[in-house]
Amino acid sequence: MTQSHWEHSVTEALSKLGRPKWLQPLQQLCEAFEGVSLDGENIGSEIELVLWDLVSLNDKTDSLPLERLFQRRLSELECWTHRAFNPSGNPQFWNPLQESFKAFKSGQGSIREYTAANAHPAQDMIRKWAEAHCV
């Protein structure tokens, strides 16, 4: 999927949800994961699916707690289990909410990557990020 197709689809979903201001933080989040080798879909595709699921739910009910559902669904994406760290000295872990993967990788030299069982940052932190940025 091309960036322009993704942006068009996400913009349309956000318009239907009445949340066009969410586009910029979601784009920044996708950019943070550029260069990461994720199993399966990329974060942009996962976000797009979440938004269209919310559009479908929103069409069925007027009292949908949209922000809270989005925050929860975002925090449950598989991409958060991807870890990257600098193993030398005092290990530094990549935090995609604070730094892009490319910036982390370029500043660290040799890094190691793996998949963990739990999200990083923790799901509550991801939800708080979404609460602060997707308003």
N, C-alpha and C positions, 0 to 999 in steps of 0.2 A: 504494500500500500504506500502510495506516495504521500509526502508531507502535505501537499495541497488537498488531496482527497481526504486525508485524516482531518485536517483543519476544517474543511467544508462540512464533513459529517459531524464533527464535534460541535462546531458553531451552530449547526442546525438543531442538534439535540439540546444544546444549552439555550437556544432561543425558545424551543418548545417548553423548556423547564422554567423559563423566565430568569435565567442566571448567566447572561452573556459575560459578566465580569469574571467568571471562573476560567475563561479561556487562557488568559495570560499566566496565572499560576500553574495551570495544568501543562501548558507548553514548557514552562521552566522545569517542571518536574520531569517531563519527558526528556528534556535536554540533559538533565542530571544523569540519566541512565544511558545516554549515548555512548556506545563503545562497550557496553556490558554484554557478555554472552549469556543470555537467559535461555533456559530450556523452554521451548514452545514459543508463545507469542511475546511481543515486546510490550512494554508498559503502556505505550500509546494505544495499542489495540485493546488492551485490557481496560483502560480508562474509557475508551469509546464504547465498549460493550456494557460497562457499568452505567454510563449515561443513558444509553438507549434502553436498558432495563428499567431505569428510573422513569424515562418517558412513558414506557408501557404501563408501569404501575401508576403513574400520575394520571394517565388517561382514565383509569378505573376508579379513582377516588380523589376527592377534593381535599381530604384532610391528611395527606401524606407528609410526614416529617422529613422533608426532602434533604435538608442539610445533614441531619443526623444519620439518615440512611446512607448518604453519599460518604460521609466520614467513616462509617463502619465498613462499607464495602471497599473503600480505598485502602483502609488499613489491613484488609484481609487479602490483598493481592499477593501473589507468589513472589513478585520481584523483590519484596522486602527481605526475603530469606537469603538473597545473594550478599556475600561478604567479600570485602577486599581489605587487605591490611598490609602494612609494612612490617615484616617480621624482624627487622634488625633493631637492636637497642630496645627502646620503650615502644612496643607495638602501637601503631596508630591505625584506627579503623575508619573506613570511609562511612560518612553519614550523608546519604543522598538528599536529605532535607537542607543540608548546609553547604554542600559542595558537589560540583559535577564530578562524575567518574574520571573524565579526561583531566580535569584539574588535579584531582587527587593522585592519579597515576603519574602525571608529569612531575609532580612535586615530590614523589616518593622514591623514584628509581625502580628498584625491584619490589614488586608486590605479589601477594598470593591471593588467590580467589577460591572460594568454596561456597557450597550451599549449606545453610544451617536449618534447624528445625523451627526456629522462632524468628519473628520479624526483628529487623534492626533498622532504624530505631524501634522501640517497643510500640505496640499498636496504639496505646494511649497517646504517645507522642505524635504519631502520624495523624490521629484524629484531631489533636490540638492544632497541628500545623494546618490541616484542612479547615478547621474552625476559624483560624486566624486569616487564612489566605483566600478561601473560597466563600466570600460573603456577598 
